[in-house]
Amino acid sequence: MSLKLRYAARSDVGLIRRGNEDSGYASPRILLVADGMGGHAAGELASASAIATVAALEVHQPEETDVLSALADAIDDVGLVIGGVIAADPELTGMGTTVTGIYWLGDRIALVHVGDSRAYRLREGECAQLTHDHTYVQTLIDGGSITPADAATHPKRSLLMRAVDGINPVEPDLSMREARVGDRYLLCSDGLSGVLSFEEITEWLGQGDPTGCVTALVDLALERGAPDNVTVVIADVVEVEELADGVSHYAEPVLPVVVGAAGEPRVRLRLPNVHFPDDAQLDPDRPDAPPRVTGGPPTTPIALIDSELVVPAAERAYRESLAEVAKAERLRRRRRTVLISVLAVVLVLLALLGALLIARSWLTAQWYVAVNGNPGTGSVAIYNGVPGTLVGISLSQLATDTGLPVGALPLFDQELVSKTIPAGNAADAERIIIELQSRAAGCKSSIPPPGCPGALP
């Protein structure tokens, strides 16, 4: 006998959001949920990149003793991928994603976590939250400033302290846990945990098989108004009989289940340098759909999308749209040629004005944290714009002076602030300030940590 995972996954855009920035993944070896964020539909690209990158461990499987380090490396790789996407399109600056995942080891699970997506375990009727939210309100709860009930309505309840954004390095939470027959694991975005209480999750998590349970939980979130995207991945630990040669009595599913943004062909087309796994999407609302894989357990994924048909079709549509754009561009150029002799001066002036407006708009979207005043005696401040001047004109303005002396920070942070710390947006700059204030407070302890001013070498 051996232990296997029996799984299902579902993702829904919810009732308020226009697009789904969540992504989910389930296979016999890896379970993942990623909740993307950022404007210009960047969140869907971030979460999809995270799913594809971490799922690569299916192909390049680490040794059991190296699983946790491999998961940490995978999170670093997610940051590199997102950073590459931002470099190719700077308008996507500010994109990021949470990542919560489980790597199956046969009788144990390895858990990786960044952000506020969650992992739960139901064992013998008792539910436990396996992850700790990396949010501002959670730090207040941990410090005793507010209660969990207060956090649900706090104005900064969505402020993340950790996320993979391709700019700032992030350290994931890593742990190894024992797995037992009958365990049920739930991974979900905050679209579920934000509308259901712990007690409600516990009650509904114990009902039905994985497919029925993901359906029930997502439907319940929709009944509660679903103001955010909702993604749910559930897996049961089951015991299966092995044949004499050690092979299970059923064949494992050939393809994983990918849901949400990572499973959408239009999203994959926008990430040409990211390798996505072949998949069979699970659609609990279409039980009569033809199966993509056979011979698996009762919850073998159902094929919702045939990638051999849909992806080329989407690609053709994408190319046709590009052709229409090119046709319109040629027509515009012909008209411009006819009018150029009369409107040349006007066009030049309009171009200059447009460039100024674009530059101004771009500058107002840039944020960074730096020193206000002299590096040795100044304070930590948030600036809007970019460092430097142009023909004597400053390209940034002071947005907030926190009053935090630079000299109160650990030496490494002093150096970072003196060189300026880029931020994706105003909220990201605020998050950086909160982290710096936290580390400065640690330096005030009776025995300052290494790296603090006055700490023992």
NORSUL-V919869 format. One record per backbone hydrogen bond with DSSP energy under -1.0 kcal/mol. CO is the residue of the C=O (numbers start at 0). NH is the residue of the N-H. E is the energy in kcal/mol with one decimal. If there is no record, write none. Layout:
BEGIN
((CO NH E) (CO NH E))
END
This chain:
BEGIN
((1 239 -2.9) (3 237 -2.8) (5 235 -3.1) (7 233 -2.6) (9 231 -2.9) (11 229 -2.9) (20 35 -2.2) (21 260 -3.1) (22 33 -2.7) (23 258 -2.2) (24 31 -2.7) (25 256 -3.2) (28 103 -3.6) (29 26 -1.6) (30 101 -2.5) (31 24 -2.3) (32 99 -2.3) (33 22 -2.4) (34 97 -1.7) (36 95 -1.9) (37 42 -1.1) (38 41 -2.0) (41 45 -2.2) (42 46 -2.5) (43 47 -1.9) (44 48 -2.2) (45 49 -2.0) (46 50 -2.2) (47 51 -2.4) (48 52 -2.3) (49 53 -2.5) (50 54 -2.4) (53 56 -1.9) (54 57 -2.3) (55 59 -2.4) (62 65 -1.9) (63 66 -1.1) (65 69 -2.4) (66 70 -2.4) (67 71 -2.2) (68 72 -2.4) (69 73 -2.1) (70 74 -1.9) (71 75 -1.9) (72 76 -2.4) (73 77 -2.1) (74 78 -1.9) (75 79 -2.0) (76 80 -2.6) (77 81 -2.7) (78 82 -2.5) (79 83 -2.1) (80 84 -2.0) (81 85 -2.4) (82 86 -2.3) (83 87 -1.8) (84 88 -1.3) (88 91 -2.5) (89 92 -2.0) (91 94 -1.8) (95 36 -2.4) (96 163 -2.5) (98 113 -2.4) (99 32 -2.0) (100 111 -2.3) (101 30 -2.3) (102 109 -2.4) (106 178 -2.5) (107 104 -2.6) (108 176 -2.8) (109 102 -2.7) (110 174 -1.8) (111 100 -2.8) (112 172 -2.8) (113 98 -2.4) (114 133 -2.0) (117 187 -2.2) (118 129 -2.8) (119 185 -2.3) (120 127 -2.2) (121 183 -2.0) (122 125 -2.2) (125 122 -2.8) (127 120 -2.4) (133 160 -2.9) (133 161 -1.3) (134 138 -1.4) (135 139 -1.5) (136 140 -2.2) (137 141 -2.9) (138 142 -1.6) (139 144 -2.3) (140 143 -1.4) (146 150 -2.0) (147 151 -1.1) (149 152 -1.3) (153 156 -1.8) (155 158 -1.5) (158 135 -2.6) (163 96 -1.4) (172 112 -1.7) (174 110 -3.2) (176 108 -2.8) (179 182 -2.1) (182 236 -2.6) (183 121 -3.1) (184 234 -2.0) (185 119 -3.0) (186 232 -2.8) (187 117 -2.6) (188 191 -1.9) (188 192 -1.3) (189 193 -1.7) (191 194 -1.4) (191 195 -1.7) (196 200 -2.5) (197 201 -2.4) (198 202 -2.2) (199 203 -2.6) (200 204 -2.4) (203 206 -1.6) (208 212 -2.7) (209 213 -2.5) (210 214 -1.8) (211 215 -2.3) (212 216 -2.5) (213 217 -2.3) (214 218 -2.4) (215 219 -2.2) (216 220 -2.1) (217 221 -2.1) (218 222 -2.1) (219 223 -1.4) (220 225 -1.7) (221 224 -1.5) (225 14 -2.4) (229 11 -3.1) (230 188 -1.7) (231 9 -2.4) (232 186 -2.8) (233 7 -2.2) (234 184 -3.0) (235 5 -2.3) (236 181 -2.6) (237 3 -2.9) (239 1 -2.3) (240 248 -2.1) (242 245 -2.2) (246 242 -3.8) (255 279 -3.1) (256 25 -2.3) (258 23 -2.4) (259 262 -1.5) (260 263 -1.6) (263 267 -2.0) (264 268 -2.2) (267 270 -1.2) (270 273 -1.8) (282 285 -2.1) (285 288 -1.8) (294 250 -1.0) (296 299 -1.8) (305 308 -1.9) (305 309 -2.8) (306 310 -1.0) (308 312 -1.5) (309 313 -2.9) (310 314 -2.6) (311 315 -2.7) (312 316 -2.3) (313 317 -2.3) (314 318 -2.6) (315 319 -2.7) (316 320 -2.2) (317 321 -1.9) (318 322 -2.2) (319 323 -2.1) (320 324 -2.2) (321 325 -2.6) (322 326 -2.4) (323 327 -2.4) (324 328 -2.2) (325 329 -2.3) (326 330 -2.0) (327 331 -2.3) (328 332 -2.2) (329 333 -2.0) (330 334 -2.1) (331 335 -2.2) (332 336 -2.1) (333 337 -1.6) (334 338 -1.6) (335 339 -1.2) (338 342 -2.5) (342 346 -3.0) (343 347 -2.2) (344 348 -2.3) (345 349 -2.7) (346 350 -2.8) (347 351 -2.4) (348 352 -2.5) (349 353 -3.0) (350 354 -2.6) (351 355 -2.2) (352 356 -2.4) (353 357 -2.8) (354 358 -2.8) (355 359 -2.5) (356 360 -2.7) (357 361 -2.8) (358 362 -2.6) (359 363 -2.2) (362 365 -1.6) (365 384 -2.4) (366 422 -2.5) (367 382 -3.1) (368 420 -2.9) (369 380 -2.7) (371 378 -1.7) (373 377 -3.2) (377 405 -2.3) (378 371 -3.2) (379 401 -1.9) (380 369 -2.2) (381 398 -2.9) (381 399 -1.9) (382 367 -2.1) (383 396 -2.0) (387 394 -2.5) (389 392 -2.1) (392 389 -2.7) (394 385 -1.7) (396 383 -2.7) (399 381 -3.2) (403 379 -2.9) (404 407 -1.6) (405 408 -1.8) (409 413 -2.4) (410 414 -2.0) (411 415 -2.0) (412 416 -2.8) (413 417 -2.2) (414 418 -1.5) (420 368 -2.7) (424 428 -2.2) (425 429 -2.2) (426 430 -2.1) (427 431 -2.2) (428 432 -2.1) (429 433 -2.2) (430 434 -2.0) (431 435 -2.4) (432 436 -2.8) (433 437 -2.0) (434 438 -2.3) (435 439 -2.4) (436 440 -2.1) (437 441 -1.6) (438 442 -1.1) (440 443 -1.2) (441 444 -1.2) (448 451 -1.9) (450 410 -3.6) (451 454 -2.1))
END
